[in-house]
Amino acid sequence: MDQSIVPLITVVVIIIALIFLGIFFYFLKVWIRALAAGARVSIFNLVGMKLRGIKPVLIVDAKIMATKAGLTVTTNDLEAHYLAGGSVGKVTRALIAADKANIPLTFQKACAIDLAGRDIEGAVRMSVNPRVIDCPDPEKGKSTVDAVAMDGIQVEAHARVTIRANIDRLVGGATDETIIARVGEGIVTSIGSAESYKKVLENPDLISQRVLEKGLDSGTAFEILSIDIADVDVGKNIGAELQQRQAQADLEIAKAKAEERRAMAVAQEQEMKARVQEMRARVVEAEAEVPKAMAEAFREGNLGILDYYRFQNIQSDTRMRKSISGHVPGEKKPSG
């Protein structure tokens, strides 16, 4: 062997040895920490976690927390949840909080809730410390729920709902937005069934009682503990506005009907004028037949010359009278 290669081989061996020593001391540190906490994990398991793409520190820390809290959780369960995309730390902290608060919660259920996208740690905290939400949600741009009582007066109400997370219904249960929507619907129904807005102002707790009786938290991930009407105010007189709009609509309908009758009268007038013109045309047509009848009478000998002259005299006398009177007989004489 060439003596010049020996130093190079020695350096490579030293580097490889240092790498292995670094890896060994890394796992040794984690192993010693788990051993000191009473959460036994073998070095081979730690190496296997690293090879499977799992951070050994996360699994060991979760196991240490569970062990110190008196819970029994295996590393295989923690590894499976981590590989499934769950949060090992949140699940472990949620199990510890649930155990201290005497809330029944198994590891499998906690993992299912976490994998479903729900904040299991926050849900457990909310089971111990209920949360208050506003109805309606001010972030949606509206601060009151508006409804109209039977007397037509609008009532504006704002409610505060105290809810608690229901662990058993977290998977598949509706969110708090559904609670807000249902409570708002219940407030509208309660105000709408009131005979007068005065009863709502006098006893706002009637609204909360009626809403609670409806069981609005069914099918949701929460339990409604209480509904408090924080504010009640009088709004617009919707009944009067509706009556005013109805009167305006009736007025427009009456105007339309009057216009229709006027149009029909105008059409009838035009029709009568057309009929008058038609009758005048018939008169002119009949007058045009008079000379023909007279000529026929002359030919047949039914009309003599004296009769003709007498007829002409009558016509001349009639025209003279028209010129003197200034109007046609049978027509009303113009005034002035």
C-alpha positions in Angstrom: 0.0 0.0 0.0 1.2 3.4 -0.8 2.2 5.2 2.3 0.8 8.5 1.0 -2.8 7.1 1.1 -2.6 6.1 4.8 -3.1 9.6 6.2 -6.1 10.1 3.9 -7.7 6.9 5.0 -7.0 7.8 8.6 -8.7 11.2 8.2 -11.8 9.5 6.6 -12.1 7.0 9.4 -11.8 9.7 12.0 -14.5 11.7 10.3 -16.9 8.7 10.1 -16.2 7.9 13.7 -17.0 11.4 14.8 -20.2 11.4 12.8 -21.3 8.1 14.5 -20.2 9.4 17.9 -22.3 12.6 17.3 -25.4 10.6 16.3 -24.9 8.3 19.3 -24.5 11.2 21.7 -27.6 12.8 20.2 -29.8 9.8 20.7 -28.0 9.2 24.1 -29.0 12.6 25.3 -32.7 12.0 24.4 -32.6 8.5 25.8 -31.1 9.7 29.1 -33.8 12.5 29.4 -36.5 9.9 28.8 -35.0 7.5 31.2 -34.6 10.2 33.9 -38.3 11.1 33.6 -39.4 7.5 33.8 -40.6 7.3 30.2 -38.5 4.4 29.0 -37.6 4.5 25.3 -34.9 2.3 23.8 -32.1 3.8 21.7 -33.1 1.5 18.9 -36.6 3.0 18.9 -35.1 6.4 18.7 -33.0 5.4 15.7 -36.1 3.8 14.1 -38.0 7.0 14.6 -35.3 9.0 12.8 -35.3 6.5 10.0 -39.1 6.8 9.6 -38.9 10.6 9.4 -40.2 11.2 12.9 -38.6 13.8 15.2 -37.6 11.7 18.3 -37.6 14.8 20.5 -41.4 15.4 19.9 -42.3 11.8 20.7 -40.1 11.7 23.8 -41.4 15.0 25.1 -45.0 13.9 24.6 -44.3 10.6 26.4 -42.6 12.4 29.2 -45.6 14.8 29.7 -48.0 11.9 29.7 -45.9 9.8 32.1 -45.5 12.7 34.5 -49.3 13.3 34.4 -49.9 9.6 35.2 -51.3 8.7 31.7 -50.3 5.6 29.8 -49.5 6.3 26.2 -47.2 4.2 24.1 -44.6 5.5 21.7 -46.3 3.5 18.9 -49.5 5.4 19.3 -47.7 8.7 19.4 -45.7 7.8 16.2 -48.9 6.7 14.4 -50.6 9.9 15.2 -47.6 11.9 14.1 -47.3 10.0 10.8 -51.0 10.6 10.2 -50.4 14.3 10.3 -51.6 15.1 13.8 -50.2 17.3 16.5 -48.7 15.0 19.2 -48.1 17.9 21.6 -51.7 19.2 21.4 -53.2 15.8 21.9 -51.0 15.0 24.9 -51.7 18.4 26.5 -55.5 17.9 25.9 -55.4 14.5 27.5 -53.6 15.9 30.6 -56.1 18.8 30.9 -59.1 16.5 30.5 -57.7 14.1 33.1 -57.2 16.9 35.6 -60.7 18.2 35.0 -62.3 14.7 35.1 -63.5 15.0 31.5 -63.7 11.6 29.9 -61.4 11.6 26.9 -59.5 8.7 25.4 -56.4 8.9 23.3 -58.2 7.5 20.2 -61.0 10.1 20.5 -58.5 12.9 21.0 -56.5 11.8 17.9 -59.8 11.6 15.9 -60.7 15.2 16.9 -57.3 16.5 16.1 -57.2 14.8 12.7 -60.6 16.2 12.0 -59.1 19.7 12.1 -60.5 20.7 15.4 -58.4 22.3 18.1 -58.6 19.5 20.7 -56.6 21.4 23.3 -58.8 24.5 22.9 -61.9 22.4 23.1 -60.8 20.9 26.4 -60.1 24.3 27.8 -63.5 25.5 26.6 -65.1 22.6 28.4 -63.6 23.7 31.6 -63.9 27.5 31.0 -67.0 28.3 28.9 -66.8 31.0 26.3 -69.2 33.9 25.7 -70.2 34.8 22.1 -72.2 37.7 20.8 -75.4 37.3 18.8 -75.2 38.7 16.2 -71.5 38.7 15.6 -70.2 42.3 15.5 -67.5 41.3 13.1 -70.2 40.6 10.5 -71.2 44.2 10.5 -74.4 44.1 12.5 -74.8 44.7 16.2 -78.5 43.8 16.8 -81.1 41.3 15.8 -84.1 43.1 14.4 -87.7 41.7 14.6 -91.2 43.1 14.4 -93.8 42.4 17.2 -97.5 41.8 16.3 -98.3 45.4 16.8 -96.0 46.4 14.0 -93.2 48.0 16.2 -89.6 46.9 15.4 -87.5 45.6 18.4 -83.7 45.5 18.3 -82.1 43.0 20.5 -78.5 42.0 21.3 -77.8 38.7 23.1 -74.7 37.1 24.7 -74.6 33.3 24.6 -72.5 31.3 27.0 -71.4 28.0 25.4 -69.3 25.1 26.4 -67.5 22.6 24.1 -69.1 19.1 23.8 -66.2 16.7 23.4 -68.5 13.9 22.2 -69.9 16.0 19.3 -66.7 17.7 18.2 -66.3 15.4 15.2 -69.1 16.2 12.8 -70.7 18.9 15.0 -71.5 22.3 13.7 -69.5 25.4 14.7 -70.3 28.4 16.8 -71.6 30.2 13.7 -74.5 27.8 13.7 -75.2 28.6 17.3 -75.3 32.3 16.5 -77.6 31.8 13.5 -80.0 29.6 15.5 -80.1 32.0 18.5 -80.8 34.9 16.1 -83.6 32.9 14.5 -85.1 32.1 18.0 -85.0 35.8 19.0 -86.8 36.8 15.8 -89.5 34.1 16.4 -89.9 35.1 20.1 -90.3 38.8 19.3 -92.6 38.1 16.4 -94.9 36.1 18.5 -95.2 38.9 21.2 -98.5 40.8 21.1 -96.8 44.1 21.8 -93.3 45.5 21.9 -94.0 46.6 25.4 -94.1 43.0 26.7 -90.7 42.4 25.2 -89.2 45.6 26.8 -90.8 44.7 30.1 -89.7 41.0 30.2 -86.6 40.5 27.9 -85.9 37.3 29.8 -88.9 35.7 28.1 -86.9 35.8 24.9 -84.0 33.8 26.4 -86.4 31.3 28.0 -88.2 30.6 24.8 -84.9 30.3 22.9 -83.4 27.9 25.4 -86.5 25.7 25.2 -85.9 25.1 21.5 -82.7 23.1 22.1 -80.7 25.1 19.6 -77.4 23.3 20.5 -78.5 20.0 19.0 -76.2 18.8 16.3 -73.5 21.2 17.2 -70.1 20.8 18.9 -71.2 23.0 21.8 -73.7 23.2 24.7 -75.6 26.4 25.4 -75.4 27.2 29.1 -77.3 30.5 29.0 -78.6 33.2 26.8 -78.6 36.7 28.2 -80.4 39.6 26.5 -77.8 42.3 26.9 -79.7 45.1 25.2 -83.3 45.7 23.9 -84.3 48.8 22.1 -87.3 50.1 20.0 -86.8 50.5 16.3 -89.0 51.7 13.5 -92.8 51.6 13.3 -92.8 49.0 10.5 -96.6 48.6 10.7 -97.1 52.3 9.9 -94.6 52.2 7.1 -96.3 49.2 5.6 -99.7 50.9 5.8 -98.2 54.0 4.2 -96.7 52.0 1.4 -100.0 50.1 0.9 -101.9 53.4 0.7 -99.4 54.7 -1.8 -99.8 51.5 -3.8 -103.6 51.9 -3.7 -103.3 55.5 -4.9 -101.2 54.4 -7.8 -103.8 51.7 -8.7 -106.6 54.2 -8.5 -104.7 56.6 -10.8 -104.1 53.8 -13.2 -107.8 52.8 -13.2 -108.9 56.4 -13.7 -106.5 56.8 -16.6 -107.9 53.6 -18.1 -111.5 55.0 -17.8 -110.4 58.3 -19.3 -108.7 56.5 -22.2 -111.9 54.4 -22.8 -114.0 57.6 -22.7 -111.7 59.3 -25.3 -111.9 56.2 -27.4 -115.7 56.1 -27.2 -115.8 59.8 -28.1 -113.6 59.2 -31.2 -115.8 56.3 -32.1 -119.0 58.5 -31.9 -117.3 61.1 -34.1 -116.5 58.4 -36.6 -120.1 57.3 -36.6 -121.3 60.9 -37.1 -118.9 61.3 -40.1 -120.3 58.0 -41.4 -123.9 59.2 -41.1 -123.0 62.5 -42.8 -121.4 60.5 -45.6 -124.6 58.5 -46.0 -126.6 61.7 -46.1 -124.4 63.1 -48.8 -124.7 59.9 -50.7 -128.5 60.0 -50.3 -128.6 63.6 -51.5 -126.6 62.6 -54.6 -129.3 60.2 -55.5 -132.0 62.9 -55.5 -131.2 64.3 -59.0 -131.1 60.8 -60.4 -134.6 60.1 -58.8 -136.0 63.3 -60.2 -134.7 62.6 -63.7 -136.2 59.1 -63.5 -139.5 60.7 -62.4 -139.4 63.1 -65.4 -138.9 60.2 -67.8 -141.6 58.1 -66.3 -144.0 61.1 -66.1 -144.4 61.0 -62.3 -143.0 64.5 -61.9 -144.1 67.6 -63.8 -142.5 70.9 -64.6 -144.6 72.7 -62.0 -143.7 70.3 -59.4 -140.0 70.8 -60.2 -140.3 74.6 -60.0 -142.1 74.3 -56.8 -139.3 72.1 -55.4 -136.7 74.7 -56.6 -138.6 77.5 -54.9 -138.7 75.5 -51.6 -134.9 75.1 -51.8 -134.3 78.7 -52.6 -136.6 79.7 -49.7 -134.6 77.4 -47.4 -131.3 78.8 -48.4 -132.6 82.3 -47.9 -133.7 81.5 -44.4 -130.3 79.9 -43.6 -128.5 83.1 -44.8 -130.8 85.3 -42.7 -130.6 83.2 -39.5 -126.9 82.4 -40.0 -127.2 78.8 -38.9 -128.5 75.5 -40.1 -132.0 74.6 -38.9 -131.9 72.1 -36.0 -128.5 73.3 -34.9 -127.9 75.6 -31.9 -127.3 79.2 -32.8 -123.9 80.4 -31.7 -123.9 83.0 -28.9 -122.6 86.5 -29.3 
